[in-house]
Amino acid sequence: MPSASKPAKKASASRRTKSTRTKRREPPAPTLVLFVRHGQTGTTGKVLPGRARGLHLADAGRLEADRAAERIRTLAESRDESGSGIAAVYASPMERAQETAQPIARAVGRRVRTDAGLNECDFGEWTGKRLANLRRRPEWRTVQQYPSGFRFPKGESFAEMQTRMTGAVAALVQRHPGEAIVAVSHADTVKAALNDALGSHLDQFQRIVVSPCSISAVLYTAGGPIVLAANSTGDDLTTLVPS
């Protein structure tokens, strides 16, 4: 009499219970971005220079850049105790931004890296116009009170400028997890970055003041940005920590 066929072997308990869990991905370490507006030029407060070439720092602007460099050097030295320091110095392509970034880069032992995303807003036909004349235009009220709805004639809109700036910052943060970097840019672009970090509507960005060679600090964490300082012109940067 033929023997009954044996039932198929059951998969071993160890195979059935084998873990398929993947290793948990750790969030990126926070990145500290020091936003620096360029120093004074001969036209600061008088003309809307935009992306016009050939505008250099005035003597006062060079002194401001040196002071900013010294403040950042002190911060870098305090961070060097933990082996971090300042990882990189980035700057807008404009001469006034490059000249501001150079003493900072020397102070922290880095070179200046140019990033087009940090460039000044494209003011189009308003480039080079005197501010006193621009303030008389009916569009000026829109620029101040409803910037999200304004586009410079043949230039950028404020919304496009903010998107470009915040996109450039996001790319730098991704490139430097757990590090501190410097981004030398312009008044409106830094204001737009701070406005975004605060979670505010673009129509409120004109309420932020960013003075020549001021330093603003934002810690970009996995849970969102933390604004540590805005428009700082004389404080000890080593005290910048989340409260």
Accessible surface in RSA format (square Angstrom, percent):
REM  Atomic radii and reference values for relative SASA: ProtOr
REM  Chains: A
REM  Algorithm: Lee & Richards
REM  Probe-radius: 1.40
REM  Slices: 20
REM RES _ NUM      All-atoms   Total-Side   Main-Chain    Non-polar    All polar
REM                ABS   REL    ABS   REL    ABS   REL    ABS   REL    ABS   REL
RES MET A   1   230.71 119.5 150.66  99.7  80.04 190.6 121.00 102.9 109.71 145.4
RES PRO A   2   124.98  91.1 102.17  93.1  22.82  82.9 113.78  93.9  11.21  69.7
RES SER A   3   107.03  90.4  76.72 102.4  30.30  69.8  52.27 111.3  54.76  76.7
RES ALA A   4    95.06  87.4  65.37 100.9  29.69  67.5  76.21 107.3  18.85  49.9
RES SER A   5   108.73  91.9  79.12 105.6  29.61  68.2  53.32 113.5  55.40  77.6
RES LYS A   6   189.00  92.2 163.41 100.3  25.58  60.9 107.72  97.0  81.28  86.6
RES PRO A   7   123.06  89.7 100.95  92.0  22.10  80.4 112.98  93.3  10.07  62.6
RES ALA A   8    96.27  88.5  65.69 101.4  30.58  69.6  76.63 107.9  19.64  52.0
RES LYS A   9   200.22  97.7 168.16 103.2  32.06  76.3 117.75 106.0  82.47  87.8
RES LYS A  10   186.09  90.8 159.05  97.6  27.04  64.4 107.93  97.1  78.16  83.3
RES ALA A  11    47.68  43.8  29.99  46.3  17.69  40.2  38.80  54.6   8.88  23.5
RES SER A  12    58.86  49.7  46.00  61.4  12.85  29.6  49.01 104.4   9.85  13.8
RES ALA A  13    60.61  55.7  53.33  82.3   7.28  16.6  53.33  75.1   7.28  19.3
RES SER A  14    85.20  72.0  69.74  93.1  15.46  35.6  55.46 118.1  29.75  41.7
RES ARG A  15   177.82  74.7 162.41  82.8  15.42  36.7  51.77  70.8 126.05  76.4
RES ARG A  16   153.92  64.6 117.13  59.7  36.79  87.6  59.31  81.1  94.61  57.3
RES THR A  17   105.20  74.8  77.42  78.5  27.79  66.2  69.77  93.7  35.43  53.6
RES LYS A  18   154.66  75.5 137.88  84.6  16.78  40.0  86.74  78.1  67.92  72.3
RES SER A  19    69.12  58.4  40.38  53.9  28.75  66.2  44.19  94.1  24.94  34.9
RES THR A  20   125.97  89.6 100.25 101.6  25.72  61.3  75.16 101.0  50.81  76.8
RES ARG A  21   212.21  89.1 180.36  91.9  31.85  75.8  80.60 110.1 131.61  79.8
RES THR A  22   123.64  87.9  99.40 100.8  24.25  57.8  75.74 101.7  47.91  72.4
RES LYS A  23   196.34  95.8 164.72 101.1  31.62  75.3 116.80 105.1  79.54  84.7
RES ARG A  24   199.71  83.9 181.80  92.7  17.91  42.7  65.45  89.4 134.26  81.4
RES ARG A  25   220.83  92.7 195.58  99.7  25.25  60.1  77.06 105.3 143.77  87.1
RES GLU A  26   129.47  74.3 113.58  85.9  15.89  37.8  57.81 111.8  71.66  58.5
RES PRO A  27    84.52  61.6  65.78  60.0  18.75  68.1  72.07  59.5  12.45  77.4
RES PRO A  28    93.68  68.3  78.47  71.5  15.21  55.3  88.77  73.3   4.92  30.5
RES ALA A  29    52.75  48.5  39.56  61.0  13.19  30.0  44.70  63.0   8.05  21.3
RES PRO A  30    62.26  45.4  55.54  50.6   6.71  24.4  55.73  46.0   6.52  40.5
RES THR A  31     0.47   0.3   0.40   0.4   0.07   0.2   0.00   0.0   0.47   0.7
RES LEU A  32    10.30   5.7   9.81   7.0   0.48   1.2   9.81   6.9   0.48   1.3
RES VAL A  33     0.51   0.3   0.51   0.5   0.00   0.0   0.51   0.4   0.00   0.0
RES LEU A  34     0.00   0.0   0.00   0.0   0.00   0.0   0.00   0.0   0.00   0.0
RES PHE A  35     0.59   0.3   0.00   0.0   0.59   1.5   0.00   0.0   0.59   1.7
RES VAL A  36     0.00   0.0   0.00   0.0   0.00   0.0   0.00   0.0   0.00   0.0
RES ARG A  37    37.67  15.8  37.32  19.0   0.35   0.8   0.00   0.0  37.67  22.8
RES HIS A  38    10.77   5.9  10.77   7.5   0.00   0.0   5.17   5.3   5.60   6.5
RES GLY A  39     0.03   0.0   0.00   N/A   0.03   0.0   0.00   0.0   0.03   0.1
RES GLN A  40    62.91  35.2  62.81  45.9   0.10   0.2   3.21   6.8  59.70  45.3
RES THR A  41     9.98   7.1   1.98   2.0   8.00  19.1   0.18   0.2   9.80  14.8
RES GLY A  42    52.18  64.3   0.00   N/A  52.18  64.3  35.72  98.0  16.46  36.9
RES THR A  43    36.58  26.0  36.12  36.6   0.46   1.1  36.38  48.9   0.20   0.3
RES THR A  44    40.18  28.6  18.60  18.9  21.58  51.4  23.91  32.1  16.27  24.6
RES GLY A  45    56.04  69.1   0.00   N/A  56.04  69.1  31.64  86.8  24.40  54.6
RES LYS A  46   116.74  57.0 111.02  68.1   5.72  13.6  66.57  59.9  50.17  53.4
RES VAL A  47    27.03  17.8  23.42  21.2   3.61   8.7  23.42  20.4   3.61   9.8
RES LEU A  48    26.81  14.9  26.81  19.2   0.00   0.0  26.81  18.8   0.00   0.0
RES PRO A  49    25.40  18.5  23.57  21.5   1.83   6.7  25.40  21.0   0.00   0.0
RES GLY A  50     0.00   0.0   0.00   N/A   0.00   0.0   0.00   0.0   0.00   0.0
RES ARG A  51    80.58  33.8  70.39  35.9  10.19  24.3  29.11  39.8  51.47  31.2
RES ALA A  52    43.83  40.3  33.37  51.5  10.45  23.8  43.61  61.4   0.22   0.6
RES ARG A  53   160.67  67.5 131.91  67.2  28.76  68.5  62.43  85.3  98.24  59.5
RES GLY A  54    48.90  60.3   0.00   N/A  48.90  60.3  25.54  70.1  23.37  52.3
RES LEU A  55    29.88  16.6  28.42  20.3   1.46   3.7  29.79  20.9   0.09   0.3
RES HIS A  56    94.39  51.6  85.87  59.7   8.52  21.8  64.08  66.0  30.31  35.3
RES LEU A  57     7.17   4.0   0.55   0.4   6.62  16.6   0.55   0.4   6.62  17.8
RES ALA A  58    32.66  30.0  23.03  35.5   9.63  21.9  32.66  46.0   0.00   0.0
RES ASP A  59   100.64  70.5  94.98  94.5   5.66  13.4  35.72  84.1  64.93  64.8
RES ALA A  60    46.46  42.7  40.99  63.3   5.47  12.4  43.33  61.0   3.13   8.3
RES GLY A  61     0.00   0.0   0.00   N/A   0.00   0.0   0.00   0.0   0.00   0.0
RES ARG A  62   116.11  48.8 114.74  58.5   1.37   3.3  56.06  76.6  60.05  36.4
RES LEU A  63   107.16  59.7 106.72  76.4   0.44   1.1 106.72  75.0   0.44   1.2
RES GLU A  64    23.57  13.5  21.39  16.2   2.18   5.2   8.53  16.5  15.03  12.3
RES ALA A  65     0.99   0.9   0.99   1.5   0.00   0.0   0.99   1.4   0.00   0.0
RES ASP A  66    74.04  51.9  67.47  67.2   6.58  15.5  25.92  61.0  48.13  48.0
RES ARG A  67   143.12  60.1 139.72  71.2   3.40   8.1  70.08  95.8  73.04  44.3
RES ALA A  68     2.61   2.4   0.78   1.2   1.83   4.2   1.89   2.7   0.73   1.9
RES ALA A  69     5.69   5.2   5.69   8.8   0.00   0.0   5.69   8.0   0.00   0.0
RES GLU A  70    84.14  48.3  82.30  62.3   1.84   4.4  47.39  91.7  36.75  30.0
RES ARG A  71    36.25  15.2  30.44  15.5   5.81  13.8  33.51  45.8   2.74   1.7
RES ILE A  72     0.00   0.0   0.00   0.0   0.00   0.0   0.00   0.0   0.00   0.0
RES ARG A  73    71.11  29.9  71.11  36.2   0.00   0.0  28.43  38.9  42.68  25.9
RES THR A  74    54.04  38.4  52.94  53.7   1.10   2.6  42.19  56.7  11.85  17.9
RES LEU A  75    10.05   5.6   9.97   7.1   0.08   0.2   9.97   7.0   0.08   0.2
RES ALA A  76     6.30   5.8   6.30   9.7   0.00   0.0   6.30   8.9   0.00   0.0
RES GLU A  77    90.85  52.2  84.18  63.7   6.67  15.9  35.61  68.9  55.24  45.1
RES SER A  78    42.65  36.0  28.76  38.4  13.88  32.0  28.28  60.2  14.37  20.1
RES ARG A  79    52.70  22.1  49.23  25.1   3.47   8.3  14.36  19.6  38.34  23.2
RES ASP A  80    84.43  59.1  68.58  68.3  15.84  37.5  23.35  55.0  61.07  60.9
RES GLU A  81   159.84  91.8 117.46  88.9  42.38 100.9  50.82  98.3 109.01  89.0
RES SER A  82    95.40  80.6  56.81  75.8  38.59  88.9  57.08 121.5  38.32  53.7
RES GLY A  83    69.64  85.9   0.00   N/A  69.64  85.9  33.88  93.0  35.76  80.1
RES SER A  84    35.87  30.3  17.78  23.7  18.10  41.7  21.13  45.0  14.75  20.7
RES GLY A  85     3.59   4.4   0.00   N/A   3.59   4.4   3.59   9.9   0.00   0.0
RES ILE A  86     4.11   2.3   0.00   0.0   4.11   9.9   0.00   0.0   4.11  11.1
RES ALA A  87    12.25  11.3   7.49  11.6   4.76  10.8   7.81  11.0   4.44  11.8
RES ALA A  88     1.15   1.1   0.00   0.0   1.15   2.6   1.15   1.6   0.00   0.0
RES VAL A  89     0.01   0.0   0.00   0.0   0.01   0.0   0.00   0.0   0.01   0.0
RES TYR A  90     2.31   1.1   2.31   1.3   0.00   0.0   2.31   1.7   0.00   0.0
RES ALA A  91     0.00   0.0   0.00   0.0   0.00   0.0   0.00   0.0   0.00   0.0
RES SER A  92     0.00   0.0   0.00   0.0   0.00   0.0   0.00   0.0   0.00   0.0
RES PRO A  93    30.05  21.9  20.91  19.1   9.14  33.2  22.13  18.3   7.92  49.2
RES MET A  94     2.83   1.5   2.83   1.9   0.00   0.0   2.83   2.4   0.00   0.0
RES GLU A  95    39.92  22.9  38.07  28.8   1.85   4.4  24.34  47.1  15.57  12.7
RES ARG A  96     0.55   0.2   0.55   0.3   0.00   0.0   0.21   0.3   0.34   0.2
RES ALA A  97     0.00   0.0   0.00   0.0   0.00   0.0   0.00   0.0   0.00   0.0
RES GLN A  98    35.91  20.1  35.91  26.2   0.00   0.0  17.84  38.0  18.08  13.7
RES GLU A  99    44.23  25.4  38.71  29.3   5.52  13.1  24.31  47.0  19.91  16.3
RES THR A 100     0.00   0.0   0.00   0.0   0.00   0.0   0.00   0.0   0.00   0.0
RES ALA A 101     0.00   0.0   0.00   0.0   0.00   0.0   0.00   0.0   0.00   0.0
RES GLN A 102    78.61  44.0  77.27  56.5   1.34   3.2  16.76  35.7  61.85  46.9
RES PRO A 103    15.20  11.1  12.15  11.1   3.06  11.1  12.76  10.5   2.44  15.2
RES ILE A 104     0.00   0.0   0.00   0.0   0.00   0.0   0.00   0.0   0.00   0.0
RES ALA A 105     3.11   2.9   3.11   4.8   0.00   0.0   3.11   4.4   0.00   0.0
RES ARG A 106   169.02  71.0 143.97  73.4  25.05  59.7  77.29 105.6  91.73  55.6
RES ALA A 107    33.62  30.9   8.40  13.0  25.22  57.4  18.73  26.4  14.89  39.5
RES VAL A 108    24.08  15.8   0.44   0.4  23.64  57.0   7.79   6.8  16.29  44.2
RES GLY A 109    66.31  81.8   0.00   N/A  66.31  81.8  38.29 105.1  28.03  62.8
RES ARG A 110   114.26  48.0  95.70  48.8  18.55  44.2  17.38  23.7  96.88  58.7
RES ARG A 111   163.40  68.6 153.79  78.4   9.61  22.9  76.26 104.2  87.15  52.8
RES VAL A 112    35.16  23.1  13.56  12.3  21.60  52.1  13.56  11.8  21.60  58.6
RES ARG A 113    76.56  32.1  74.41  37.9   2.15   5.1  16.74  22.9  59.83  36.3
RES THR A 114    83.04  59.1  50.81  51.5  32.23  76.8  34.07  45.8  48.97  74.0
RES ASP A 115    27.48  19.3  23.44  23.3   4.04   9.6   7.51  17.7  19.97  19.9
RES ALA A 116    71.52  65.8  61.71  95.2   9.81  22.3  61.88  87.1   9.64  25.5
RES GLY A 117    14.05  17.3   0.00   N/A  14.05  17.3  10.74  29.5   3.31   7.4
RES LEU A 118     0.00   0.0   0.00   0.0   0.00   0.0   0.00   0.0   0.00   0.0
RES ASN A 119    14.58  10.1  14.58  14.1   0.00   0.0   0.59   1.4  14.00  13.5
RES GLU A 120    13.16   7.6  13.16  10.0   0.00   0.0   0.00   0.0  13.16  10.7
RES CYS A 121     0.00   0.0   0.00   0.0   0.00   0.0   0.00   0.0   0.00   0.0
RES ASP A 122    43.97  30.8  43.84  43.6   0.14   0.3   1.32   3.1  42.65  42.5
RES PHE A 123     3.49   1.7   3.28   2.0   0.21   0.6   3.28   2.0   0.21   0.6
RES GLY A 124    19.43  24.0   0.00   N/A  19.43  24.0  10.39  28.5   9.04  20.3
RES GLU A 125    87.85  50.4  73.10  55.3  14.75  35.1  38.57  74.6  49.27  40.2
RES TRP A 126     1.03   0.4   1.03   0.5   0.00   0.0   1.03   0.5   0.00   0.0
RES THR A 127    45.43  32.3  29.31  29.7  16.12  38.4  24.39  32.8  21.04  31.8
RES GLY A 128    42.77  52.7   0.00   N/A  42.77  52.7  21.45  58.9  21.32  47.8
RES LYS A 129    89.11  43.5  86.91  53.3   2.20   5.2  32.03  28.8  57.08  60.8
RES ARG A 130   127.28  53.4 124.59  63.5   2.69   6.4  43.99  60.1  83.30  50.5
RES LEU A 131    21.60  12.0  21.60  15.4   0.00   0.0  21.60  15.2   0.00   0.0
RES ALA A 132    50.17  46.1  42.74  66.0   7.43  16.9  45.33  63.8   4.84  12.8
RES ASN A 133    74.84  51.6  70.83  68.4   4.01   9.7  22.54  54.3  52.30  50.5
RES LEU A 134     0.69   0.4   0.69   0.5   0.00   0.0   0.69   0.5   0.00   0.0
RES ARG A 135   128.80  54.1 109.76  55.9  19.04  45.3  42.33  57.9  86.47  52.4
RES ARG A 136   181.82  76.3 147.53  75.2  34.29  81.6  73.30 100.2 108.51  65.8
RES ARG A 137    88.01  37.0  80.29  40.9   7.72  18.4  20.75  28.4  67.26  40.8
RES PRO A 138   120.35  87.7  96.41  87.9  23.94  87.0 109.72  90.6  10.63  66.1
RES GLU A 139    64.20  36.9  60.95  46.1   3.26   7.8  33.83  65.4  30.37  24.8
RES TRP A 140    47.61  19.1  47.61  23.0   0.00   0.0  38.28  20.4   9.32  15.1
RES ARG A 141   172.22  72.3 165.63  84.4   6.59  15.7  51.08  69.8 121.14  73.4
RES THR A 142    42.65  30.3  39.76  40.3   2.88   6.9  14.59  19.6  28.06  42.4
RES VAL A 143     5.99   3.9   5.99   5.4   0.00   0.0   5.99   5.2   0.00   0.0
RES GLN A 144    67.98  38.0  59.36  43.4   8.62  20.5  25.74  54.8  42.24  32.0
RES GLN A 145   122.08  68.3 101.38  74.1  20.70  49.3  37.00  78.8  85.07  64.5
RES TYR A 146   122.71  57.3 122.71  69.8   0.00   0.0  79.35  59.6  43.36  53.5
RES PRO A 147     0.02   0.0   0.00   0.0   0.02   0.1   0.00   0.0   0.02   0.1
RES SER A 148    37.16  31.4  17.64  23.5  19.52  45.0  12.72  27.1  24.44  34.2
RES GLY A 149    43.89  54.1   0.00   N/A  43.89  54.1  14.12  38.7  29.78  66.7
RES PHE A 150    18.25   9.1  15.31   9.5   2.94   7.7  17.40  10.5   0.86   2.5
RES ARG A 151   125.87  52.8 110.48  56.3  15.39  36.6  48.34  66.1  77.53  47.0
RES PHE A 152     4.42   2.2   4.42   2.7   0.00   0.0   4.42   2.7   0.00   0.0
RES PRO A 153    47.07  34.3  36.73  33.5  10.34  37.6  47.07  38.9   0.00   0.0
RES LYS A 154   177.59  86.6 134.67  82.6  42.92 102.2  99.28  89.4  78.31  83.4
RES GLY A 155    12.81  15.8   0.00   N/A  12.81  15.8   4.30  11.8   8.51  19.1
RES GLU A 156    25.16  14.4  24.15  18.3   1.00   2.4  16.38  31.7   8.78   7.2
RES SER A 157    13.03  11.0  13.03  17.4   0.00   0.0  10.35  22.0   2.67   3.7
RES PHE A 158     1.42   0.7   1.42   0.9   0.00   0.0   1.42   0.9   0.00   0.0
RES ALA A 159    43.91  40.4  41.49  64.0   2.42   5.5  42.76  60.2   1.14   3.0
RES GLU A 160    75.33  43.2  69.12  52.3   6.21  14.8  38.89  75.2  36.45  29.8
RES MET A 161     0.00   0.0   0.00   0.0   0.00   0.0   0.00   0.0   0.00   0.0
RES GLN A 162    28.20  15.8  28.20  20.6   0.00   0.0   4.03   8.6  24.16  18.3
RES THR A 163    97.49  69.3  91.57  92.8   5.92  14.1  67.61  90.8  29.88  45.2
RES ARG A 164    56.23  23.6  42.34  21.6  13.89  33.1  52.96  72.4   3.27   2.0
RES MET A 165     0.00   0.0   0.00   0.0   0.00   0.0   0.00   0.0   0.00   0.0
RES THR A 166    32.25  22.9  27.23  27.6   5.03  12.0  14.68  19.7  17.58  26.6
RES GLY A 167    41.01  50.6   0.00   N/A  41.01  50.6  33.94  93.1   7.07  15.8
RES ALA A 168    14.16  13.0   3.64   5.6  10.52  23.9  12.32  17.4   1.83   4.9
RES VAL A 169     4.38   2.9   4.38   4.0   0.00   0.0   4.38   3.8   0.00   0.0
RES ALA A 170    62.06  57.1  50.50  77.9  11.56  26.3  57.16  80.5   4.90  13.0
RES ALA A 171    47.20  43.4  39.62  61.1   7.58  17.2  43.44  61.2   3.76  10.0
RES LEU A 172     0.72   0.4   0.72   0.5   0.00   0.0   0.72   0.5   0.00   0.0
RES VAL A 173    29.33  19.3  28.07  25.4   1.27   3.1  28.07  24.4   1.27   3.4
RES GLN A 174   151.74  84.8 131.01  95.7  20.73  49.3  46.50  99.0 105.24  79.8
RES ARG A 175   133.01  55.8 105.56  53.8  27.44  65.3  48.31  66.0  84.70  51.3
RES HIS A 176    12.19   6.7  12.14   8.4   0.05   0.1  10.63  11.0   1.56   1.8
RES PRO A 177    68.18  49.7  55.09  50.2  13.09  47.6  55.62  45.9  12.57  78.1
RES GLY A 178    31.96  39.4   0.00   N/A  31.96  39.4  11.13  30.5  20.84  46.7
RES GLU A 179    63.58  36.5  62.50  47.3   1.08   2.6  14.98  29.0  48.60  39.7
RES ALA A 180     0.22   0.2   0.00   0.0   0.22   0.5   0.00   0.0   0.22   0.6
RES ILE A 181     0.00   0.0   0.00   0.0   0.00   0.0   0.00   0.0   0.00   0.0
RES VAL A 182     0.00   0.0   0.00   0.0   0.00   0.0   0.00   0.0   0.00   0.0
RES ALA A 183     0.07   0.1   0.07   0.1   0.00   0.0   0.07   0.1   0.00   0.0
RES VAL A 184     0.00   0.0   0.00   0.0   0.00   0.0   0.00   0.0   0.00   0.0
RES SER A 185     0.00   0.0   0.00   0.0   0.00   0.0   0.00   0.0   0.00   0.0
RES HIS A 186     0.20   0.1   0.20   0.1   0.00   0.0   0.20   0.2   0.00   0.0
RES ALA A 187    23.41  21.5  22.50  34.7   0.91   2.1  22.50  31.7   0.91   2.4
RES ASP A 188    23.68  16.6  22.94  22.8   0.74   1.7   2.61   6.1  21.07  21.0
RES THR A 189     0.00   0.0   0.00   0.0   0.00   0.0   0.00   0.0   0.00   0.0
RES VAL A 190     0.49   0.3   0.49   0.4   0.00   0.0   0.49   0.4   0.00   0.0
RES LYS A 191    23.48  11.5  23.48  14.4   0.00   0.0   2.92   2.6  20.55  21.9
RES ALA A 192     0.00   0.0   0.00   0.0   0.00   0.0   0.00   0.0   0.00   0.0
RES ALA A 193     1.74   1.6   0.76   1.2   0.98   2.2   1.07   1.5   0.67   1.8
RES LEU A 194     1.04   0.6   1.04   0.7   0.00   0.0   1.04   0.7   0.00   0.0
RES ASN A 195     1.25   0.9   1.25   1.2   0.00   0.0   0.00   0.0   1.25   1.2
RES ASP A 196    71.14  49.8  59.33  59.1  11.81  27.9   3.08   7.2  68.06  67.9
RES ALA A 197    10.04   9.2   0.05   0.1   9.99  22.7   0.06   0.1   9.98  26.4
RES LEU A 198   101.10  56.3  69.81  49.9  31.29  78.7  74.34  52.2  26.76  72.0
RES GLY A 199    70.16  86.5   0.00   N/A  70.16  86.5  35.10  96.3  35.06  78.5
RES SER A 200    41.60  35.2  22.23  29.7  19.37  44.6   8.33  17.7  33.27  46.6
RES HIS A 201   111.20  60.8  98.33  68.3  12.87  32.9  74.34  76.6  36.86  42.9
RES LEU A 202    14.95   8.3  10.49   7.5   4.46  11.2  10.49   7.4   4.46  12.0
RES ASP A 203    39.50  27.7  31.16  31.0   8.34  19.7  13.82  32.5  25.68  25.6
RES GLN A 204    68.82  38.5  66.65  48.7   2.17   5.2  14.04  29.9  54.78  41.5
RES PHE A 205     0.00   0.0   0.00   0.0   0.00   0.0   0.00   0.0   0.00   0.0
RES GLN A 206    37.64  21.0  16.49  12.1  21.14  50.3   7.47  15.9  30.17  22.9
RES ARG A 207   186.14  78.2 152.34  77.7  33.80  80.5  65.38  89.4 120.75  73.2
RES ILE A 208    28.94  16.5  23.04  17.2   5.90  14.2  26.78  19.3   2.16   5.9
RES VAL A 209    98.25  64.6  89.65  81.2   8.60  20.7  92.61  80.5   5.64  15.3
RES VAL A 210     7.41   4.9   0.62   0.6   6.79  16.4   0.62   0.5   6.79  18.4
RES SER A 211    32.95  27.8  29.99  40.0   2.96   6.8  15.35  32.7  17.60  24.7
RES PRO A 212    33.53  24.4  25.94  23.6   7.59  27.6  25.94  21.4   7.59  47.2
RES CYS A 213     9.38   7.1   4.23   4.7   5.15  12.1   4.32  11.0   5.06   5.5
RES SER A 214     0.84   0.7   0.19   0.3   0.65   1.5   0.00   0.0   0.84   1.2
RES ILE A 215     0.34   0.2   0.33   0.2   0.02   0.0   0.33   0.2   0.02   0.1
RES SER A 216     0.62   0.5   0.59   0.8   0.03   0.1   0.00   0.0   0.62   0.9
RES ALA A 217     0.05   0.0   0.05   0.1   0.00   0.0   0.05   0.1   0.00   0.0
RES VAL A 218     0.00   0.0   0.00   0.0   0.00   0.0   0.00   0.0   0.00   0.0
RES LEU A 219    28.38  15.8  28.38  20.3   0.00   0.0  28.38  19.9   0.00   0.0
RES TYR A 220    37.37  17.4  33.60  19.1   3.77   9.8  30.28  22.8   7.09   8.7
RES THR A 221    39.16  27.9  23.23  23.6  15.93  38.0  19.67  26.4  19.48  29.5
RES ALA A 222    70.53  64.8  25.78  39.8  44.75 101.8  35.53  50.0  35.00  92.7
RES GLY A 223    82.46 101.7   0.00   N/A  82.46 101.7  41.71 114.5  40.75  91.3
RES GLY A 224    25.72  31.7   0.00   N/A  25.72  31.7  23.13  63.5   2.60   5.8
RES PRO A 225    54.33  39.6  36.40  33.2  17.94  65.2  36.40  30.0  17.94 111.5
RES ILE A 226    69.25  39.4  65.77  49.0   3.47   8.4  69.25  49.9   0.00   0.0
RES VAL A 227    45.13  29.7  18.15  16.4  26.98  65.0  18.15  15.8  26.98  73.2
RES LEU A 228    33.37  18.6   7.26   5.2  26.11  65.6  10.41   7.3  22.96  61.8
RES ALA A 229    18.87  17.3   9.69  14.9   9.18  20.9  18.83  26.5   0.04   0.1
RES ALA A 230    55.59  51.1  30.56  47.2  25.03  56.9  30.56  43.0  25.03  66.3
RES ASN A 231    43.45  30.0  33.38  32.3  10.07  24.2   8.20  19.7  35.25  34.1
RES SER A 232     9.29   7.9   3.48   4.6   5.81  13.4   8.99  19.1   0.30   0.4
RES THR A 233    89.91  63.9  61.61  62.5  28.30  67.5  30.51  41.0  59.40  89.8
RES GLY A 234    63.38  78.2   0.00   N/A  63.38  78.2  28.60  78.5  34.78  77.9
RES ASP A 235    94.54  66.2  88.92  88.5   5.62  13.3  21.42  50.4  73.12  72.9
RES ASP A 236    78.35  54.9  62.45  62.2  15.90  37.6  39.14  92.1  39.21  39.1
RES LEU A 237     3.38   1.9   0.78   0.6   2.60   6.5   0.88   0.6   2.50   6.7
RES THR A 238    48.57  34.5  25.97  26.3  22.60  53.8  16.66  22.4  31.91  48.2
RES THR A 239    93.12  66.2  73.49  74.5  19.63  46.8  64.40  86.5  28.72  43.4
RES LEU A 240    33.77  18.8  17.66  12.6  16.11  40.5  19.23  13.5  14.53  39.1
RES VAL A 241   105.53  69.4  91.27  82.6  14.26  34.4  91.51  79.5  14.02  38.0
RES PRO A 242    65.91  48.0  47.75  43.5  18.16  66.0  48.56  40.1  17.35 107.8
RES SER A 243   161.02 136.1  85.32 113.9  75.70 174.4  85.19 181.4  75.83 106.2
END  Absolute sums over single chains surface
CHAIN  1 A    13343.9      10371.3       2972.5       7133.0       6210.9
END  Absolute sums over all chains
TOTAL         13343.9      10371.3       2972.5       7133.0       6210.9
